[in-house]
């Protein structure tokens, strides 16, 4: 749910773990997560108590960017929900922020790929154009509902922006790992994006 961005020992533990994964997989990109941070600037934390949640969240993102992009020379991806204002955009507290981190969108590097996840069907997904206008490359991510996935994909594609990277099909345990190519939303996205049946698709699973 969170960690303390002002604890100097955290990055000393986390960065070597990241490096081990990058080296093991010869990775040229790394997804740092940063989604669903529901505890930040907590009164229970002696370091963060009373601090600005925007600054705290941006600090951790910027620390990761410094290590990954400038240090390891790999691309950085992250989930975008904490960069969105839940009240202003009509999103839930899970897919957008209700604890004051949204303004960090203007305090982090714009070469980060933002994976903008939304799993419910909506008439619009205003976070997509918002993030594009801020200068980010945006990778919209849907889940298991084909109609919701199609709505997100169609709205995103309609932006006509080269920084809209396609569609990220997340599975989160809804399909066995050896049957990822049978997952309905992935097949739908492949058809809409003009991919062949055997073309690779990216998934996020747990």
C-alpha positions in Angstrom: 0.0 0.0 0.0 2.9 2.3 0.5 6.5 2.7 1.8 8.2 5.7 3.3 9.9 7.8 0.6 11.9 9.7 3.3 13.4 6.5 4.8 17.0 6.4 3.3 17.2 2.7 3.8 14.3 1.8 1.5 16.1 2.6 -1.8 19.2 0.8 -0.6 17.1 -2.3 -0.4 14.8 -1.8 -3.4 17.3 -0.7 -6.0 19.6 -3.8 -5.8 16.5 -5.9 -6.2 15.5 -4.0 -9.3 19.0 -4.3 -10.7 18.9 -8.1 -10.1 15.7 -8.4 -12.2 17.1 -6.1 -14.9 20.3 -8.2 -15.2 18.5 -11.6 -14.9 16.1 -10.8 -17.8 18.5 -8.5 -19.8 15.6 -6.0 -19.6 15.5 -2.7 -21.5 12.5 -1.4 -19.5 11.1 -1.7 -16.0 7.6 -1.2 -14.6 7.8 0.3 -11.1 4.2 -0.1 -10.1 3.3 2.9 -7.9 -0.4 2.1 -8.1 -3.0 2.2 -5.3 -0.8 4.2 -2.9 -3.5 4.7 -0.3 -1.2 5.5 2.6 1.1 8.5 2.2 2.0 11.5 4.5 0.6 9.4 7.3 0.4 10.8 10.8 1.7 7.4 11.9 5.1 8.0 10.1 7.5 10.2 12.1 9.3 11.2 8.8 6.3 11.9 6.6 3.8 13.3 9.1 2.6 16.7 7.9 4.4 16.6 4.6 2.9 17.3 1.3 1.7 14.0 -0.4 2.3 15.5 -3.8 6.0 16.1 -3.0 6.4 12.7 -1.3 4.9 10.8 -4.2 6.9 12.8 -6.8 10.1 12.2 -4.8 9.7 8.4 -5.0 8.9 8.5 -8.7 11.9 10.7 -9.3 14.2 8.6 -7.3 13.2 5.5 -9.3 13.6 7.5 -12.6 17.1 8.6 -11.6 18.1 5.0 -10.9 16.4 3.4 -13.9 16.6 5.9 -16.7 19.7 7.9 -15.9 21.6 5.1 -14.1 20.6 1.8 -15.7 19.6 3.4 -19.1 16.3 1.5 -19.3 12.9 2.8 -20.0 10.6 3.4 -17.0 6.9 2.5 -16.9 4.4 3.1 -14.1 0.7 2.9 -13.4 -1.0 6.3 -13.7 -3.8 6.2 -11.1 -2.0 8.3 -8.4 -1.6 11.0 -11.0 -5.3 11.5 -11.5 -7.8 13.4 -9.4 -10.6 11.0 -8.5 -13.2 13.8 -7.8 -12.4 15.8 -10.9 -12.4 12.9 -13.2 -15.2 10.8 -11.7 -13.0 7.8 -11.1 -13.0 5.6 -8.0 -10.4 5.9 -5.2 -8.6 2.8 -6.7 -8.1 4.1 -10.3 -7.5 7.7 -9.2 -6.3 9.6 -6.2 -8.4 10.8 -3.3 -5.3 11.5 -1.0 -3.8 14.5 -2.8 -1.1 13.0 -5.0 -2.6 13.9 -8.4 -0.6 17.2 -8.8 2.6 15.1 -8.9 1.8 14.7 -12.6 3.6 18.0 -13.2 6.6 17.1 -11.0 7.9 13.9 -12.7 9.7 13.4 -15.9 7.5 13.1 -19.0 9.6 10.4 -20.6 8.0 7.8 -18.3 5.4 5.6 -20.0 2.1 5.9 -18.0 0.0 2.8 -18.0 -3.5 4.2 -17.5 -5.6 1.3 -16.2 -9.4 1.4 -16.2 -11.5 -1.8 -15.8 -15.1 -0.5 -15.9 -17.0 0.5 -19.0 -17.4 4.3 -19.3 -18.5 6.7 -22.0 -15.2 8.5 -21.8 -11.8 8.1 -20.2 -10.6 11.6 -19.7 -7.4 10.6 -18.1 -6.1 9.5 -21.5 -6.1 12.9 -23.2 -5.1 14.6 -19.9 -1.9 12.5 -19.7 -1.2 12.9 -23.5 -1.5 16.7 -23.2 1.0 16.6 -20.3 3.5 15.1 -22.7 3.5 11.4 -21.6 3.3 8.4 -23.7 0.2 6.6 -22.6 -0.5 2.8 -22.6 -4.2 2.3 -21.7 -4.8 -0.9 -19.8 -8.1 -2.9 -19.5 -8.9 -6.2 -17.8 -11.4 -9.0 -18.2 -14.6 -7.3 -19.4 -14.5 -7.3 -23.3 -17.0 -4.4 -23.5 -15.0 -2.3 -21.1 -11.8 -3.1 -22.8 -13.3 -2.2 -26.2 -14.6 1.1 -24.9 -11.2 2.1 -23.5 -9.4 1.0 -26.6 -11.8 2.9 -28.9 -11.7 6.1 -26.9 -7.9 6.0 -26.7 -7.4 5.3 -30.4 -9.7 8.2 -31.2 -7.2 10.6 -29.7 -5.1 10.3 -32.9 -1.9 10.8 -31.0 1.3 8.9 -31.7 2.1 8.8 -28.0 -0.9 6.6 -27.4 0.9 3.3 -27.5 -1.9 0.8 -28.1 -3.5 -1.5 -25.5 -2.1 -3.2 -22.5 -4.1 -6.4 -21.7 -3.9 -7.3 -18.0 -5.1 -10.7 -16.9 -4.7 -10.7 -13.1 -5.3 -14.5 -12.8 -8.4 -14.6 -15.0 -6.7 -16.9 -17.5 -4.0 -19.6 -17.1 -0.5 -18.5 -18.1 -0.3 -21.1 -20.9 -3.5 -19.8 -22.4 -2.9 -16.1 -22.5 -3.6 -16.0 -26.3 -7.2 -17.2 -25.7 -8.1 -14.3 -23.4 -11.1 -12.5 -24.9 -10.0 -8.8 -24.4 -6.5 -9.6 -25.7 -8.0 -11.2 -28.9 -10.3 -8.2 -29.3 -7.4 -5.7 -29.0 -5.3 -7.7 -31.5 -8.1 -7.6 -34.0 -8.7 -3.9 -33.6 -5.0 -3.1 -33.7 -4.6 -5.2 -36.8 -2.3 -7.7 -35.2 -2.0 -11.3 -36.6 -3.4 -14.1 -34.5 0.1 -15.2 -33.5 1.5 -11.7 -32.8 2.9 -11.2 -29.3 0.8 -9.4 -26.8 1.8 -7.9 -23.4 0.1 -9.0 -20.2 0.4 -8.2 -16.5 -0.5 -11.2 -14.3 -0.4 -12.2 -10.7 
